[in-house]
Amino acid sequence: MNKLIIFLFLLLMSCEKALYNSKEGVANEKYRYYNKNFTLPEQSSLKTKGVYICVSNELFDYKVESYKNNYLERTHPALKGNIPSKDTVIAFKRYFYCQFENNGKWKQSGGFYSLADLIKEVKKMDKEQNYDIYKIENDSVFLESYNWYRKRFTYRNGVVVSDTIFLKDQKSSKNSNTVKYVYYPIEL
């Protein structure tokens, strides 16, 4: 019986890994905001010759015993190889980006632990990959993305002010959930 349970567990884990690694795209036509004739208006404040970067100040609650059990094969990136000898709280920064194209497509990132790593990743981006869709009305931007893991669309609204975009989830009514992205010119 134990072997059967272990076998089923391993089978489920391999299916989960296969699902996680198969980032299937969604046809553009399935996006609510998709407009095949979209062209970014010339007077738009939205910039497409670089990326918008968000810097998140975060805390890692380091516990010696927990760390020994959960990080056996790698270190937490916030520690930068410096493993504390006692419990502590470590402050660190994570960097996220949004990149916009003139054709109504956009891309977002997960968190990077250094600005240099983010820039290196942006420079090697594949322009042919599946991007998400946005629409723009004056200085308001409406983002639509497909979460391939959960198999559903998510929506965020934002406003472009000079070199900054303020974004928040459409379902959120709290202003504290607004995230600030600042434009960073970068040769793509």
C-alpha positions in Angstrom: 0.0 0.0 0.0 2.8 2.4 0.9 4.5 1.8 -2.5 1.2 2.6 -4.3 0.8 5.8 -2.3 4.4 6.8 -3.2 3.9 5.9 -6.8 0.7 8.0 -7.0 2.4 10.9 -5.3 5.3 10.8 -7.7 3.0 10.5 -10.7 1.0 13.6 -9.5 4.2 15.5 -8.9 5.4 14.8 -12.4 2.1 15.9 -13.9 2.3 19.1 -11.9 5.8 19.7 -13.2 4.8 19.0 -16.8 1.9 21.4 -16.5 4.2 24.1 -14.9 6.8 23.7 -17.6 4.3 23.9 -20.5 3.4 27.5 -20.7 0.9 27.4 -23.4 -0.1 30.6 -24.9 -3.7 31.7 -25.7 -4.8 32.9 -29.1 -5.0 36.7 -29.2 -8.6 36.5 -30.2 -9.5 35.0 -26.8 -8.4 38.2 -25.1 -11.2 40.7 -24.3 -8.9 43.7 -25.1 -7.4 42.3 -28.3 -7.6 44.6 -31.3 -5.8 43.4 -34.4 -5.6 46.9 -35.7 -4.2 48.4 -32.5 -1.6 51.1 -32.9 -0.3 53.1 -29.9 -1.4 56.7 -30.4 1.6 59.0 -31.0 0.5 61.4 -28.2 0.4 58.5 -25.7 2.5 58.9 -22.5 3.2 55.1 -22.6 6.8 54.4 -23.5 7.8 51.3 -25.6 11.6 51.8 -25.9 12.5 50.3 -22.6 10.8 48.8 -19.5 8.9 50.0 -16.5 10.4 48.8 -13.3 8.9 48.3 -9.8 11.2 48.0 -6.8 9.6 46.1 -3.9 11.1 46.3 -0.4 10.6 42.9 1.3 11.6 41.1 4.4 12.8 37.5 4.8 12.2 36.1 8.3 15.2 33.9 8.6 14.9 31.0 11.1 17.9 28.8 11.4 16.1 25.5 11.9 13.5 26.2 9.2 16.1 27.2 6.8 18.1 24.0 7.3 15.0 22.0 6.3 13.7 24.1 3.4 16.8 25.3 1.6 18.9 22.1 1.5 20.2 22.5 -2.1 20.3 26.2 -2.6 20.4 29.4 -0.6 17.7 32.0 -0.5 18.7 34.8 -2.9 18.1 37.5 -0.3 21.0 36.1 1.7 23.5 36.5 -1.1 25.5 33.5 0.2 25.8 35.0 3.7 24.1 32.5 6.0 23.3 34.0 9.5 24.1 31.9 12.5 21.0 33.0 14.4 17.3 33.9 13.7 17.0 37.3 12.1 14.9 39.4 9.7 16.7 40.4 6.4 15.5 43.4 4.3 16.0 43.1 0.6 14.7 44.4 -2.7 13.0 42.6 -5.5 12.6 44.0 -9.0 9.7 43.5 -11.4 9.1 44.9 -14.9 6.5 45.6 -17.5 7.4 46.0 -21.1 5.0 47.4 -23.7 5.0 47.0 -27.5 3.4 49.5 -30.0 1.0 46.8 -31.1 -1.1 46.4 -27.9 1.0 43.6 -26.5 2.8 43.6 -23.1 5.0 41.4 -20.9 5.5 41.3 -17.2 8.2 39.5 -15.1 8.4 37.7 -11.8 10.8 39.1 -9.2 14.5 39.5 -9.6 16.9 39.9 -6.7 19.1 42.5 -8.5 18.6 45.2 -11.1 21.5 43.8 -13.1 19.8 40.4 -13.3 16.6 42.0 -14.5 18.4 44.0 -17.2 20.3 40.9 -18.4 17.0 39.0 -18.7 15.2 41.8 -20.5 18.0 42.0 -23.1 17.7 38.3 -24.0 13.9 38.3 -24.2 12.3 36.5 -27.1 10.1 39.0 -29.1 8.3 36.1 -30.7 6.9 34.7 -27.5 3.3 35.0 -26.5 2.7 38.4 -24.9 -0.4 39.5 -23.1 -2.8 42.3 -24.3 -3.4 45.9 -23.3 -5.6 48.7 -24.4 -5.2 52.4 -23.7 -7.6 55.3 -23.4 -5.9 58.7 -22.9 -3.5 58.1 -20.0 -5.3 55.1 -18.7 -4.0 51.6 -19.5 -5.9 48.4 -19.1 -3.9 45.2 -18.8 -5.2 41.7 -19.6 -3.0 38.7 -18.9 -3.6 35.0 -19.1 -2.5 32.9 -16.1 -1.7 29.7 -17.9 -1.3 27.8 -14.5 -4.8 28.7 -13.3 -6.2 28.8 -16.8 -7.9 32.2 -16.5 -7.5 35.9 -17.4 -6.6 38.6 -14.9 -7.1 42.3 -15.3 -5.3 45.4 -14.0 -6.0 49.1 -14.5 -3.4 51.8 -14.5 -2.6 55.4 -15.2 0.4 56.7 -17.0 1.9 59.9 -15.4 5.0 61.1 -17.1 7.6 58.3 -16.7 5.5 56.3 -14.2 2.7 53.8 -14.3 0.5 53.2 -11.3 -1.2 49.8 -11.5 -3.7 47.9 -9.4 -5.9 44.8 -9.8 -9.3 45.6 -11.3 -11.0 43.8 -8.4 -9.1 45.7 -5.7 -10.8 48.8 -4.2 -7.9 49.6 -1.9 -5.4 52.3 -3.0 -2.8 50.6 -0.9 -2.8 47.8 -3.6 -1.5 50.3 -6.2 2.0 49.4 -7.5 4.3 52.0 -9.0 6.5 51.2 -12.0 9.0 53.7 -13.2 10.3 53.9 -16.8 13.8 52.7 -17.5 15.2 53.3 -21.0 17.0 50.2 -22.2 18.3 49.1 -25.6 16.2 46.1 -26.5 
